[in-house]
Amino acid sequence: MNHQLDQIVSRQDTNSAKWEFYHLLNPKADASTIPLWVADMDFPCSDEIVAALHRRVDRRIFGYSAHMSGEFFRSVCGWFQHRFGWYINSKDVMVSFGVVPALGCLVKILTKPGDNVLIQQPVYYPFMSMVTNNGRNVLANQLVNDGNGYYSIDFEDFEQKAALPETTLFILCSPHNPVGRVWTKEELQRMTEICVRHGVKIVSDEIHCDITRQGVKHYPLPVACPDAQDQMVICTAPSKSFNIAGLHASYIVATDEEIRKKWKDIVTKQLGMDMMACLSITATEAAYFESERWLDEVRAYIDDNLKFMKAYLAENAPRVKFRIPDATYLTWLDIRDYGLDSRDLWNELASDGKVLLENGTLFGQQGNGFIRLNAASPRPILAEAVRRFVYTVNRVRTGHKAPDFSYITRDGQSGQAADLFAGNGKTLLCFLRYAGCTVCQYDIHQLTELTDALNERGIKPTVILQSSPENANKLGTLRFPVICDPDEKLYKIYSIMPAIEKKALITSSGLDRIEAATAAGYHHGEYEGNENQLPALFVINSQGTVEYAKYLTDVDIQPALDQILEQFEKKGGNLQCAVRN
């Protein structure tokens, strides 16, 4: 492992879309959120690219620049010849402002309004928008998931849809984003043969071609299908490979003269976007000429990151299905075994988990039940993000079966969760922090005051503390049991995540709670457990089903207690549960 890549470089105050404008994606995200949604890396560029840019900046003039130098074309063509055995004639290379704008232009060039454009969902969502925004129809050839994260092509469906007279274009994602497949030569040949047979042009987005796992071979489509090159256009760039996406260094390769002519008519004559930025040219040349070693080190680091993720998820969230992708640094996490809607989880991750990922439904309806996470970050950032993800996905939710656990109370009695839940009525599990916590002492006092009201509703409270029995007994006589969990095992079982920072505990309502506790005469005692631990409350019936679940974001539990009293009402002598959580 290259431990230099473990170094965290702040991206604040750089106008980073990923790290500074997260609130535009989800208003529940904040400065403590780890954003692993945008597909760029958090690694510094190669020293060679940085040095080349410095030399160019030192010239102090940034006028209009043309990419027509032999060095630019030599860098592009030489790279693909060297890495992939793909010979590119420089006349076939045309620059673009990015792959997504290129897709939009190519849809205009290769189709007419009302045509079908074939794509393979779940897929990078601009594929859909570039089609529909140009007045064409999306026709989806759904990829087939084997249940363990490996996706294959339904060729029968592919051919049926390619054969439709209205289908004139196929947009291929190779390697595929988000499912991570590197298509075999045989798969590429079969798709191409079908398209050629039915007169369907192919645009292949190959922007992730350099970021394959060690030992995995990517075939550029012209290499796999050299006889059909005039039927295809390749979109690629150094931006993902060398982390220079913000420089918008991108280009297309088209051997067909008519396509190139139409491209120039739109890009040059209509849009005036045929010139690269001066720094883009410099960075491209430095990437392809000088940064191969850096790329291979980053690939190895990403490989290790993915292995770490797989092992961590297998141990801590085994119901998350995760297959290490063949290529890209984007992971496609299958959460369907949790019975969760990915949109709901995405919101939960942003608001409570403080990690911002991509909602799988963006990639097509087949993406519901999936979350995309960018693994191209220093290991400490990735590890914390995955930890937050695991805490959030493992939450105990209303309607779910409560986890089983063994316990010991402060007076030495031991038992199992089933014993605690058994009998008539319901059990309120109130997870606080520790006996010496001023607010927790006040919470226990308040809970004592509410015990009669809870009992009237058939609810028996039980407090769980990160305290030793000795310290828990300092609380005096109580009307309910206190479970001691100094090793925080139960907190982990119930996936109760500590606050990211201690100051996060002290919201305005949290401050009010502290002031009320102090005014009531409670004082801080011995520290135990995790000082940043957040509270949580669960109401569980005698069958072990969760009827209420609340994970708190500060130390004020009173609103949750009020909600429980309201939700579980006594009417006509019968308990009635009105689920509002």
Secondary structure, DSSP 4 states (H G I P E B T S, - for coil): --GGGG-----TTTT-HHHH-GGGT-TT--TT-EE--SS--SSPPPHHHHHHHHHHHTT---------SHHHHHHHHHHHHHHH-----GGGEEEES-HHHHHHHHHHHH--TT-EEEE-SS--THHHHHHHTTT-EEEE---EE-SSS-EE--HHHHHHHHTSTTEEEEEEESS-TTT-PPPPHHHHHHHHHHHHHTT-EEEEE-TTTT-BPTT-----HHHH-GGGGGGEEEEE-SHHHHT-GGGT-EEEEE--HHHHHHHHIIIIIIS------HHHHHHHHHHHHH-HHHHHHHHHHHHHHHHHHHHHHHHH-TTSB----SBSSEEEEE-GGGT--HHHHHHHIIIII-EE-EEGGGG-GGGTTEEEEE--S-HHHHHHHHHHHHHHHT---TTSBPPP-EEEBTTS-EEEHHHHH-SSSEEEEEE---TT-HHHHHHHHHHHHHHHHHHHTTEEEEEEESS-HHHHGGG---SS-EEE-TT-HHHHHTT-PPPSSGGGG--HHHHHHHHHHHHTT-------S-TTPPPEEEEEETTSBEEEEEE-SSS--HHHHHHHHHHEEEETTEEEE----
